[in-house]
Amino acid sequence: MRTARESSDRNLVPLVLRAIVALAWVGLSAHASVAQQPVYRQQRQRDNVHLRSDCRLAVQVLTHGQPANKREWALWRISGCDDSGPPVLARMWREVAADSASVDEAIYRSVRLRDRRVYDVVSAIARDRSVPAMKRAAALHLLGRWAQEGLSLHYEQFFVPGFESVERSGVIHQGISDDTQYEGTQPLPATIKADVQRLARDVAATDPSYRLRAAAKLLASSLSH
């Protein structure tokens, strides 16, 4: 017999999913003609003195915390630093707390910069069973975005109260992202789509967390299209 709390949580699931669906529909409507976002070119640190100076300051602020009033600017600037930005973003992923607000920021700051140094760390997090499930699901979400621009896993849906399974609770299959993505100085592997799909299938088949298995199964399926 279900407790009142469990029944309340279960009733909350459709409401939360309907809200996510509504947001996804807005994105789909606004970008219906965009099947896949291209990887754009940007200015390179090596070619731009002003950018190199900005990136040095951004790295300093995010590494040492000073000047403290520059933190928000540094978080914005670092994703445009194709050479010095990835090590900072990789460290952010290693240290980020496993709550939705924190991992959402890590995703937001990282998704624009497609670089192997961040990818390697995020892939390792997605595989590591000692890492909290929400952080691993967020890592899968980011890998999916890099593997197939325009794909959104909506990883939060697997962590709403009362989520049981895709079959019982329902799921959002995909969303459209309008994030512009740039190549870092160490580009992602050409095989990224197949690599991420293989990782997702392994997690879906073997992971002890049913929430993470559901997220990984959706990602693997989405990358088959």
C-alpha positions in Angstrom: 0.0 0.0 0.0 1.3 3.4 -0.9 1.7 6.1 1.8 0.1 9.5 1.3 3.6 10.9 0.6 4.2 8.4 -2.2 0.8 9.0 -3.7 1.5 12.8 -3.6 4.8 12.3 -5.3 3.3 10.0 -7.9 0.6 12.6 -8.7 3.3 15.3 -9.1 5.1 13.4 -11.9 2.5 14.2 -14.6 2.4 17.8 -13.6 6.2 18.2 -13.7 6.4 16.4 -17.1 3.6 18.5 -18.6 5.6 21.6 -17.6 8.7 20.2 -19.2 6.8 19.3 -22.3 5.4 22.8 -22.6 8.9 24.2 -22.4 10.1 21.7 -25.0 7.2 22.6 -27.3 8.2 26.3 -27.2 11.7 25.3 -28.2 10.5 23.0 -30.9 8.2 25.6 -32.3 10.9 28.3 -32.3 13.4 26.1 -34.0 11.4 23.6 -36.0 13.4 24.2 -39.1 16.7 23.6 -37.4 17.4 19.8 -37.4 21.0 20.1 -36.3 23.1 23.1 -35.2 26.3 23.7 -37.1 29.7 24.1 -35.3 30.6 27.7 -35.9 34.0 29.3 -36.2 35.1 31.8 -33.6 38.2 33.9 -32.9 41.1 31.9 -31.7 43.3 33.0 -28.7 46.4 32.6 -30.8 45.1 35.2 -33.3 43.7 37.8 -31.0 45.7 39.7 -28.4 42.6 41.1 -26.6 41.0 37.7 -26.4 44.3 36.2 -24.9 44.3 39.0 -22.3 40.6 38.4 -21.4 41.2 34.6 -21.1 44.2 35.1 -18.8 42.0 37.2 -16.5 39.1 34.7 -16.7 41.3 31.8 -15.8 42.8 33.8 -12.9 39.4 34.7 -11.5 38.0 31.1 -11.8 41.2 29.6 -10.4 42.1 32.0 -7.6 38.8 33.8 -7.0 40.2 37.3 -7.6 39.0 39.8 -8.4 35.8 38.4 -6.9 33.5 40.9 -8.6 34.6 39.5 -12.0 33.3 36.0 -11.4 30.1 36.2 -13.6 32.1 37.9 -16.4 34.7 35.2 -16.1 32.1 32.4 -16.3 30.8 34.0 -19.5 34.2 34.6 -21.0 35.8 31.2 -20.3 33.6 29.3 -22.9 35.1 31.5 -25.6 38.7 30.6 -24.6 39.5 27.8 -27.0 42.9 27.0 -25.6 42.9 28.0 -21.9 39.1 27.5 -21.2 38.9 23.7 -21.4 41.1 22.9 -18.4 39.1 25.3 -16.2 35.8 23.7 -17.4 37.2 20.2 -16.8 38.0 21.2 -13.2 34.5 22.7 -12.9 33.0 19.3 -13.8 35.3 17.5 -11.3 34.3 19.8 -8.5 30.7 20.6 -9.2 28.1 19.6 -6.7 25.5 17.0 -7.7 22.4 19.2 -7.5 20.4 20.5 -10.5 21.3 24.2 -10.2 25.1 23.4 -10.0 25.2 20.9 -12.8 22.9 23.1 -15.0 25.5 25.8 -14.8 28.3 23.4 -15.6 26.4 22.3 -18.7 25.6 25.9 -19.7 29.2 27.0 -19.4 30.6 23.9 -21.2 28.3 23.1 -24.1 29.6 25.9 -26.4 33.2 24.7 -26.3 33.7 21.3 -27.9 37.1 20.2 -26.6 38.6 16.8 -25.9 40.0 17.9 -22.5 36.4 18.6 -21.2 35.0 15.6 -23.0 37.4 13.1 -21.4 36.5 14.3 -17.9 32.7 14.4 -18.6 32.8 10.9 -20.1 34.7 9.6 -17.1 32.1 11.1 -14.8 29.3 9.5 -16.8 30.9 6.1 -16.3 31.9 6.4 -12.6 29.5 4.6 -10.3 30.9 6.4 -7.3 29.6 9.7 -8.6 26.0 10.7 -7.7 23.4 9.7 -10.3 22.2 13.2 -11.0 25.7 14.4 -11.9 26.2 11.4 -14.1 22.9 12.0 -15.9 23.9 15.7 -16.4 27.2 14.4 -17.9 25.2 12.1 -20.3 23.1 15.1 -21.2 26.1 17.2 -22.2 27.7 14.3 -24.1 24.4 13.9 -26.0 24.4 17.6 -26.9 28.0 17.3 -28.3 27.2 14.0 -30.1 24.2 15.4 -31.9 23.6 19.1 -31.8 20.0 19.9 -31.1 19.4 16.8 -28.9 18.4 17.5 -25.3 18.0 14.6 -22.8 16.1 16.7 -20.3 18.0 14.7 -17.6 15.9 16.3 -14.8 12.9 14.3 -15.7 14.4 11.2 -14.4 14.8 12.7 -10.9 11.4 14.1 -10.3 9.7 12.7 -7.2 8.0 9.4 -7.9 9.7 8.6 -11.2 9.6 4.8 -11.7 10.4 4.0 -15.3 9.9 5.4 -18.8 6.9 3.0 -19.3 5.2 4.0 -16.0 6.1 7.7 -15.8 6.4 8.8 -19.4 9.3 10.6 -20.9 10.2 13.5 -23.1 12.1 12.2 -26.1 14.1 15.2 -27.2 14.3 18.9 -27.4 15.9 21.4 -29.7 18.9 23.4 -28.5 19.9 26.7 -30.0 23.4 26.7 -28.4 26.1 27.8 -30.8 29.1 25.4 -30.5 32.8 26.1 -31.2 35.8 23.8 -31.5 38.5 24.1 -28.9 42.2 23.6 -29.8 41.8 19.9 -29.0 38.6 19.0 -31.0 36.2 16.2 -30.1 36.9 12.9 -31.7 35.2 12.3 -35.1 33.7 9.2 -33.7 31.9 11.0 -30.8 28.4 10.0 -31.8 29.2 6.3 -31.8 31.4 6.6 -28.7 28.7 8.3 -26.7 26.0 5.9 -27.9 28.3 3.0 -26.8 28.8 4.5 -23.4 25.0 5.1 -23.0 24.2 1.6 -23.9 26.7 0.2 -21.4 25.2 2.4 -18.6 21.7 1.4 -19.7 22.5 -2.3 -19.5 24.6 -2.5 -16.3 24.1 0.5 -14.0 22.5 -0.1 -10.6 20.6 3.2 -10.6 17.2 2.7 -12.4 17.0 6.4 -13.0 20.4 6.5 -14.7 19.6 3.4 -16.7 16.4 5.1 -18.0 18.3 8.3 -18.9 21.1 6.3 -20.7 18.5 4.2 -22.6 16.8 7.3 -23.9 20.1 8.8 -25.0 21.2 5.7 -26.8 17.9 5.4 -28.5 17.9 9.1 -29.5 21.4 8.8 -31.0 20.2 5.9 -33.3 18.1 8.3 -35.3 
